[in-house]
Amino acid sequence: MNKTYISNKFIFNISIFLLTILCIYFSPSLFHTLEFDSPSYIANDPNRLSFYPFIIDLLGSNNLNFLIILQIIFMALSTFCLLKVLIDKRFSKYLIFLFFFLINLNFFYTSFSKTILTESFFFSFINFATSIILSLEDSKNKKLISLCFGVCIGCLIILRHEGLVISTVLYVMFFFHTKNKKLLILPLIPVFFLILFENHQYKHEERKSVIDRSFKGKIFMLSAFLDDDQIKEFENKEEYLLIIREKSRLIFNFLNKINNPFLKYSLISDYEGLAQYQLEDILNEDERQTIKSTEFVEKELLIKIIKKNPYDFFKLTLSHYLGLWMPGGKQIFLDKIDIQEVPYLKQLKKTSGNLKPFNKIITIFGLIYFSIIMVLFFFVSINYFLKIIMKKKKIFIYNLIILCHAHLIVISMLNIASTRYLMAIYPVVILMIFFPVNKLFKKSKNF
């Protein structure tokens, strides 16, 4: 009987895993194999961490099919691990099937496995680490699973810079959830060696980062809110700030006429992206020369500007936070306004790509779907935080809500609203919504 049960369980697990692979493999891809950032990873650009370029070199940069296959398998395995958690926790079979379809039929999410970007591995390691957190209490071999957890958070750190935030939150959760405090050091061992390995693989003399471009975009957007007296306080940077303030105010004068939040937040994000990569394209020759001759550290200047206008920085961050949940707003609603009024339209097209949806019905459906997910997740979050305030007994699982919000807030503060950043924690968001729903299912059955 036991052998039959084990055999059937093994066959069932393998079947689900293979089905997940097939779903991802045959799902349509919304991206090209080589996207805008892909060449920088293939060439091991100094702005990039070296772990993903190492994987590319290991598998062969001349034939990227091996890497794509590995990414598909990794994503499928990580999705299966989350499904296995739901099965082991005896979730409603309807929710298990729904979770399977919501992940595998989200073609935007699965498309990252078919392009040369770090996202696919990054998403997968978040899924693996989340699975370990959720199954830690029931695990029989806690030493092994602690080491595996360390590998997951270590890989997050050496794949993307924002991985440090997610890994820190996950480790804090592990810290408070581990009853055996002797296990706390185990995850740090693989983290230490993985960081050493990435540092060894980094072949450039000076470590660089794309974060300076993010600072540049923030400075541009926030300069619109500086008055003349404030600008005079920035020694040797007055001309620079006056130039970009003029461009930024032109953009905000246009944006302030837009009442549609889906369109407005999308355009705010795109204009900040424009400032990151195409600022010189919207300047005349004299303005370019002035900006080139102005020397400053982006981080220090941004901090000073934020201190001058913290409320405007908060509003900009909030617009990005909400924009993360609103994909396709620009593609759906831009035709409702006079296209001739759009500032720097040529550069905007370069930043945001096609301004028309590839399929308007699917784009509208996606916007509605993520808006609903946002509302549901906010309700779950409010309920969770109210329980903390009222000092009611906490359910540890819901601490993953902090992981989601921490990731999205950091992205909103340091970067722009792109749904690709939401995708990193998309399965975790769905899980957090499903846990209270599953409770309702159980109560209804008992009733």
GISUL-V375639 format. One record per run of one state. SS is the DSSP state (@ for helix, = for strand, . for the rest). FROM is the first residue (numbers start at 1). TO is the last residue. If there is no record, write none. Layout:
# GISUL-V375639
ss=[SS,SS]
from=[FROM,FROM]
to=[TO,TO]
This chain:
# GISUL-V375639
ss=[.,@,.,@,.,@,.,@,.,@,.,@,.,@,.,@,.,@,.,@,.,@,.,@,.,@,.,@,.,@,.,@,.,@,.,@,.,@,.,@,.,@,.,@,.,@,.,@,.,@,.]
from=[1,2,27,38,43,50,60,65,89,93,105,107,115,119,139,142,160,163,178,181,202,211,226,228,233,238,256,261,278,279,283,285,294,298,309,310,324,329,337,339,342,345,353,360,390,396,415,419,424,426,447]
to=[1,26,37,42,49,59,64,88,92,104,106,114,118,138,141,159,162,177,180,201,210,225,227,232,237,255,260,277,278,282,284,293,297,308,309,323,328,336,338,341,344,352,359,389,395,414,418,423,425,446,447]
